[in-house]
Amino acid sequence: MSEPINQMRRRILQLGFCSGITLFVNKLYADDITNLVESGSTKTTINQMIAIRLWPSKVYTRITLEAQSTIQAKYFTLESPKRLAIDIENTQLSNLFKNLTEQIINEDPVVANIKVGQFNPTTVRIVIYLKDDVKMSSQLLSPIHVADVNYKYRFILDIYKKNVTANTPDELNDDLLAMLQLDSESTNTKISRESYPSFKSIQNSKQKNKGKILIMLDPGHGGEDPGAIGPSRLKEKHVVLEIAKNLYDLINQTDYMRAEMTRTQDIFIPLGTRVAIARKFGADLFVSIHADAFTSPDPSGSSVFMLSDKGASSSFAKWLAISQNASDQIGGASFQTKNSIVRKVLLDMSQTWTRRQSSQFGSIMLQNLAKVHNLHNKNIEQANFAVLKAPDIPSILVETAFISNLHDESLLQTVAFKQEIATAIFNGVSGYSKTLLTG
């Protein structure tokens, strides 16, 4: 009797041990199993989505997908009703996708509504209901870490209205695309200086702009590119847009100046396109507005920069130019300048007059900034800033304050200081413009 009982005990213990092992294995791999999907005899690793960002604007709409590994996506249009479908492979539906609809704005020229769903076990489909015929451009971006920006793998899709008549800066996008995306190696179109506004005198520009000097205001960064981020998470792109809008209002209240802006919303505009917008409008002056950051929190104050043809004036100026020029990499410049001839024109800064006028403009600007904030440097700094490379427009870059400095950041958070800085820049623009009118 004892032997059969012992055998039975052994069997029970074996079964219990095996069950325990099974439970242990299930527990050990529970998280991994949720990230794997059976597909026939193979298993597909699900790509973990980090963020899904919708950037609607009056110019174009951008969708950014960010994930832990390379994103596999394809898109196509459907009719009746007009729709754009985006299939993201090796992923699964999450709240990140579902929150897309909350980011739609009524002013969006192309997007009416967005729906998402699990198309099959390994594919999420985003369906965008369109207001009009569209054209699209996409790009896959590798991870990038610059200053405060740390992005993983991104898929970016830009959606544009197919036919736009450019009457305002916000409507320039399609015309700029047509002008800037031409590739001399793949088309027969020849581009030369004649493709751009002619090199002009102030008098000719005044006649074109109804007797007023045209100031192109360029709020730095925007959209995917937040710019520098302060200790309390204040973003440069928001601060400089507010300052630029204040400045815009001040300039347009005068009877001798008129202002336009390269962006009026939280939207990414590539550096070369900002230059092209200024030249397209026949701008007389170009002012790019920023808020400094540095690796140390100690530096503070305002600065003025101009383009250098002989290298940077200081190690800080060189560092800042490299940081600012990384904007296209951060934002994803899907409609950046590609044509080699056009690029040569944009980079040609050999005009002695333009450099001299930029220096004079910068000196007047520094004098006025000193009245509302301490100066980081009492002299104009010089470096190779891509956004200052219009060959025929006096151009300066104003760093309003150091957003990386706790005191300066606290100032930039106040309505009063942003208005004071805008007024100081206005006085600098006004002072220089009067020299042009009297000269």
SVG drawing of the C-alpha trace seen along z (x, -y; Angstrom):
<svg xmlns="http://www.w3.org/2000/svg" viewBox="-19 -113 57 115">
<polyline fill="none" stroke="black" stroke-width="0.4" points="0.0,0.0 2.8,-2.4 4.5,-2.2 1.4,-3.2 0.8,-6.1 4.3,-7.3 4.0,-7.2 0.8,-9.2 2.5,-11.7 5.4,-12.0 3.0,-12.6 1.1,-15.3 4.4,-17.0 5.5,-16.9 2.3,-18.3 2.5,-21.1 6.1,-21.9 5.2,-22.1 2.2,-24.3 4.4,-26.5 7.0,-26.8 4.2,-27.7 2.8,-30.4 6.4,-31.8 7.1,-31.9 3.8,-33.6 4.5,-36.2 8.1,-36.7 7.1,-37.3 3.8,-39.0 5.0,-42.4 6.8,-41.1 3.8,-39.1 1.8,-42.3 4.3,-43.7 4.3,-40.7 1.6,-39.8 1.3,-36.3 1.4,-36.5 1.4,-33.0 4.4,-31.2 6.3,-34.5 6.1,-37.1 6.1,-40.8 7.6,-43.2 5.3,-46.1 7.0,-49.5 6.2,-51.6 4.8,-55.0 6.2,-57.8 4.2,-60.8 1.8,-61.8 1.7,-65.5 -0.7,-67.5 0.5,-70.9 -2.5,-72.6 -2.1,-76.1 -3.4,-78.4 -0.4,-77.5 -0.1,-73.7 -0.9,-70.9 1.8,-68.6 1.4,-65.2 4.4,-63.9 4.7,-60.3 7.5,-59.6 8.5,-56.0 11.2,-53.9 12.4,-52.5 12.0,-53.3 8.4,-53.9 7.0,-52.0 4.2,-54.1 2.4,-54.5 -0.3,-57.0 -2.8,-57.3 -6.0,-59.3 -9.6,-58.1 -12.5,-59.7 -16.2,-60.2 -15.6,-61.8 -12.1,-63.1 -9.9,-61.3 -6.2,-60.7 -5.3,-57.4 -2.1,-56.7 -1.2,-53.1 1.3,-52.7 2.7,-49.2 3.9,-47.2 1.9,-49.2 -1.3,-49.1 -4.0,-51.6 -3.5,-53.7 -4.7,-56.9 -1.9,-58.7 -3.8,-58.2 -7.2,-58.8 -6.1,-62.3 -5.4,-63.5 -9.0,-64.8 -8.5,-67.2 -5.8,-69.0 -7.9,-70.0 -8.6,-73.7 -11.4,-75.3 -9.0,-77.4 -7.1,-74.4 -7.3,-74.7 -7.2,-71.0 -8.3,-68.9 -12.0,-68.6 -11.9,-65.5 -9.7,-62.6 -10.6,-59.0 -8.3,-56.2 -8.7,-52.5 -6.9,-49.1 -6.9,-48.2 -5.4,-44.7 -3.6,-43.2 -0.4,-45.0 -1.5,-48.1 -3.1,-51.3 -4.9,-53.4 -5.4,-57.2 -8.1,-58.6 -8.1,-62.3 -11.3,-63.8 -10.2,-66.6 -11.7,-70.0 -10.0,-70.3 -7.7,-68.6 -4.2,-68.3 -0.7,-67.4 1.7,-65.9 5.4,-65.4 6.8,-63.0 10.1,-62.3 11.7,-59.8 14.0,-61.4 16.6,-59.6 17.0,-60.4 18.4,-63.8 19.6,-65.4 20.3,-69.1 20.3,-71.3 16.9,-70.8 15.5,-68.7 15.6,-64.9 13.6,-63.2 13.6,-59.5 12.6,-58.1 10.0,-60.3 7.7,-60.1 6.6,-63.5 3.8,-64.1 3.1,-67.7 -0.3,-68.3 -0.9,-71.3 -3.8,-72.7 -3.2,-71.8 -3.9,-75.3 -3.3,-78.5 -3.0,-82.1 -0.3,-83.8 -1.6,-87.1 -0.2,-87.0 2.8,-85.5 0.6,-82.7 -0.5,-81.8 3.0,-81.8 3.7,-78.2 2.7,-76.7 4.5,-79.3 7.6,-78.8 7.4,-75.1 7.3,-75.4 10.3,-77.8 12.4,-76.0 11.9,-72.4 13.2,-72.5 16.1,-70.2 18.5,-71.2 19.6,-67.6 16.1,-66.3 14.4,-69.1 15.2,-71.3 14.1,-74.5 16.9,-77.0 17.1,-79.2 19.2,-82.3 19.1,-85.6 16.4,-86.7 14.1,-84.2 14.1,-86.3 13.1,-90.0 15.7,-92.2 18.5,-93.8 16.8,-97.0 17.3,-100.5 15.4,-101.7 13.5,-104.1 12.2,-101.3 11.2,-99.3 9.3,-102.3 7.4,-102.6 6.5,-98.9 5.5,-99.0 3.3,-102.1 5.9,-104.5 6.6,-102.5 9.7,-100.6 8.9,-96.9 10.2,-95.1 10.1,-91.3 9.8,-90.0 11.0,-86.4 10.0,-84.8 12.5,-82.0 11.7,-78.2 8.1,-77.0 6.2,-73.7 8.4,-70.7 11.3,-73.0 10.6,-74.5 13.9,-76.4 15.5,-76.7 13.6,-75.7 14.0,-77.6 14.4,-76.2 10.6,-76.4 10.0,-74.8 9.2,-78.1 9.7,-77.5 11.5,-80.0 9.2,-79.6 6.2,-80.9 8.0,-83.8 9.5,-85.2 6.1,-84.9 4.4,-87.0 7.2,-89.6 7.1,-89.6 3.3,-90.2 3.7,-93.1 6.4,-94.5 4.2,-93.9 1.4,-96.1 3.8,-98.9 5.3,-99.0 2.0,-99.0 0.8,-101.9 3.4,-104.1 2.9,-105.9 6.5,-105.1 6.9,-101.4 5.0,-98.2 5.6,-94.8 5.1,-91.3 5.9,-88.0 7.5,-84.8 5.1,-82.9 2.1,-84.0 1.3,-80.6 3.1,-77.7 4.4,-76.3 7.7,-75.2 9.3,-77.2 12.7,-76.1 15.5,-78.7 15.9,-79.0 12.2,-79.5 12.2,-82.3 14.9,-84.1 12.8,-83.4 9.7,-84.8 11.6,-88.1 12.9,-88.3 9.5,-87.3 7.9,-90.3 10.8,-92.6 11.6,-93.3 13.9,-96.2 14.9,-94.9 14.9,-91.5 14.8,-91.0 15.0,-87.5 13.8,-87.4 15.2,-84.8 15.8,-84.1 19.3,-83.0 20.3,-79.8 23.7,-78.5 25.1,-75.4 25.7,-77.5 22.7,-79.3 24.9,-82.3 24.9,-84.4 22.1,-87.0 21.2,-90.0 20.4,-91.0 22.5,-90.6 22.5,-91.5 24.1,-89.4 24.8,-89.8 26.2,-87.5 29.9,-87.1 31.9,-86.4 35.1,-85.7 34.0,-83.3 32.5,-83.9 33.4,-86.9 33.5,-84.7 33.2,-81.1 29.8,-81.9 28.6,-83.4 29.9,-80.3 28.1,-78.0 24.9,-80.0 25.0,-79.9 25.5,-76.1 22.6,-75.8 20.3,-78.0 21.3,-76.4 20.2,-73.0 16.6,-74.2 16.1,-72.5 17.3,-69.1 15.0,-69.5 11.9,-70.7 12.3,-68.5 12.8,-70.8 10.7,-69.0 10.5,-72.0 14.1,-73.3 16.1,-74.8 17.4,-72.0 18.5,-73.7 22.2,-74.3 22.0,-77.5 19.3,-78.9 21.3,-77.9 24.3,-79.8 22.2,-82.9 20.9,-82.7 24.3,-82.2 25.9,-85.0 26.7,-87.7 29.4,-89.5 27.5,-92.8 29.5,-95.3 26.5,-97.6 24.4,-94.9 27.1,-94.1 27.7,-97.7 24.0,-98.5 23.5,-95.4 26.2,-96.6 24.7,-100.1 21.3,-98.6 22.7,-96.4 24.4,-99.3 21.2,-101.3 19.4,-98.2 21.9,-97.7 21.6,-101.2 17.8,-100.8 18.0,-97.4 20.4,-98.8 17.6,-101.1 15.4,-98.2 17.8,-95.3 21.4,-94.8 23.6,-93.8 25.4,-90.5 27.8,-92.2 28.0,-95.9 29.3,-95.1 27.5,-93.4 28.4,-89.7 29.0,-88.0 28.6,-84.3 27.4,-82.2 23.6,-82.3 21.7,-80.7 18.6,-82.8 20.6,-86.0 21.8,-85.1 19.6,-87.2 22.2,-88.9 20.3,-92.2 18.5,-92.8 20.1,-94.2 19.5,-91.5 20.1,-91.1 19.3,-88.6 18.1,-89.9 18.6,-87.7 16.1,-89.3 17.3,-87.6 18.8,-84.3 15.9,-81.9 18.4,-79.6 19.0,-82.2 16.5,-82.0 16.1,-85.8 15.9,-86.4 13.4,-83.6 11.2,-85.1 11.3,-88.4 10.3,-86.7 7.3,-85.3 5.8,-88.7 3.6,-90.7 5.4,-93.9 8.9,-92.8 7.8,-91.3 6.2,-94.7 9.3,-96.6 11.5,-94.4 9.2,-94.8 9.2,-98.6 13.0,-98.6 13.3,-96.6 10.7,-98.9 12.8,-102.0 15.8,-100.3 13.9,-99.5 12.4,-103.0 15.8,-104.7 17.5,-102.8 14.5,-103.2 14.6,-107.0 18.3,-107.0 17.2,-105.2 14.4,-107.7 16.6,-110.7 19.6,-109.2"/>
</svg>
